[in-house]
Each structure stands twice: as structure tokens, then as C-alpha cells.
Amino acid sequence: MKKLAKYLLVSMLVILLAGWLLLSVFDANRLKKPVLGWLNEHTELDLTIGRLEFNPLHPYTLLAEDVRLGDWFSARQLYLQLATLSPLSGQTRIATLDVIDGKLQLDNSTELVLPGNLANITIDELNTKNLSLTWNGWEAGGADLTLSQWQPRRQGTWQWWSDLEVNGQLRQLSHPALNMAQISLSGRLSQQQLMLDRIQSRLFDGLFDSALTLNLPARELTLNEPQFSHNKLQFERLPRLDQDWTVLLNRAHIKDVSITSPALTANGIDGDIRYLEWQDGGLPEASGTWQAEEA
């Protein structure tokens, strides 16, 4: 009996060792071509991957390099760690998704059609490193962001603006009439409203610090208690807001701000703006107290 137990134990150890050696030399790239072919045929993803690293001993982790999705997304590396994958119930929960050196062109994006067993996708934590993004005239570069507790897909429908928490930094954010640099932010997205408890940046050669609410359905941007310091605003022509947009400022403080434009030139402006409203097609209307060294 002891010999039988001994032989069984030795046999099990040999089988486990052989299995471990076989899995340790497993090359996921051999499966890459047929798997990608099936995905592109059945999902219209237009997905290409340069190299895969996948260890069956840890089946819930995957590293992909030189990833491209159509003509609107690419990344040098993607690291994925799954927490739950339940195809029968359509539930997928991603513990960690890291996007390294990604480029996202939202103007060129297309609808991602996925199988029904991927009807619900939740991401616990999405991290970007050096992400570049373009959308509707806006360009963001060097984005190191963390998005938490995000469910971008629910019951087979994509919900890109679903609730999440966000914090991180951007190297630059630019628009034809605006250029911000060295940006740090923290806040959340709730009911399609981006609410930042604090955003700090370089703005027009000066400093900017504010709480911010971006209400997309209402097309409204609100700055609460913003502080502008040593900014130099220079406009060849007065900027105009996009159609139906409104900008609101509440209890703003300005220090040593300069403005150069066809309608107004003033230097060394100090003061407080109790309230400002700026709608498309018109000039800002404001109330407060301020003075300028030169106007």
C-alpha cells in the first residue's frame, strides 16, 4: 500500500513537472494569426498585434505589443489582467488594463462590434502612459492617467461616458484658441459630467488653478473659484465659442494678468470676478472689481 501511494505520488509529480515544462515553452504567437483572423472576420475589429506574451500558468494575464485597431487606435504595449471572465453570463471584469504609448484619434473611431458573451465589461483600473489623443480640434499629449471603477459596456451597448474616477497628469492640452501645459487633475465622471475637484496647469505663460465641471449634455463649462496668475492673453481676434456652448466663472481671482486684443489692451490686471457668463456668438458678461496698471 505504501509502495502504491509512493508510485502514485511520484507519477503525479512527474506529470505536473512535464505539464509545467510544456506550458513554460508555450508560444502564444503561434495562435495569434488564426485567433486574429477569427476576430476580424466575426467582429469587424480590424485588429493587428505584433507580438503576444501569454502564460497559461497565469491565464488571466496578457501582454500585447505593437497593437493597432483600425486607423484610430494604436499602442506600443497593452497589458491586461482579467479578474472575471464568464461568457455564459456575459460578464467580464478587467482588474488592470495598462496602455503604453497609445495614440487615440476619436474623430476616426468606429463602433466596436463584440460578441454577445461580452455584453458587460467592467474595468477596475485603466492606466495610460504617454497617451496622445485627438478629438474635435482638441489635442492632448503625454497623458499619464488612471481611470477607476469604469463600466464602458453594459447590456451589449457601449457607454464611453459612464461613471468613473480619474486622476493624473497631461504634458499638453491644445486647441486653436487655447494651450495648456503641465496639467494635473483629479475628479470623477458622473452622469456625463466631468467634475474635477482640482485642475492645475500652465496657461498663457502663467498659472491656472480651479475646480471644474464640464456638462456635456448641457454644453456648459463651469469654473469654480479659479485663480489666474501672471497670464498673458494675446489674441489677433477675439475667440468664439463653439455653437450652443456656455462658459461660466464663479468667484475668480486674477493677479498680474495681461490682455492684448483688437478690442482691449491691458497690463497688470488684479482683482476678483464674482461672476462671468460667456455664450457663443457674444462677448463675456462679468461683474466684479479689478484694476489694471496700464490700459
Salt bridges, closest charged atoms under 4 A:
GLU53 OE2 - ARG51 NH1 2.60
GLU65 OE2 - ARG51 NH1 3.74
ASP101 OD2 - ARG76 NE 2.59
ASP124 OD2 - ARG93 NH1 2.36
ASP144 OD2 - LYS129 NZ 3.68
ASP197 OD1 - ARG188 NH1 3.38
ASP209 OD2 - ARG198 NH2 2.61
GLU225 OE2 - ARG251 NE 3.42
ASP256 OD2 - HIS230 ND1 2.95
ASP272 OD1 - HIS253 ND1 2.94
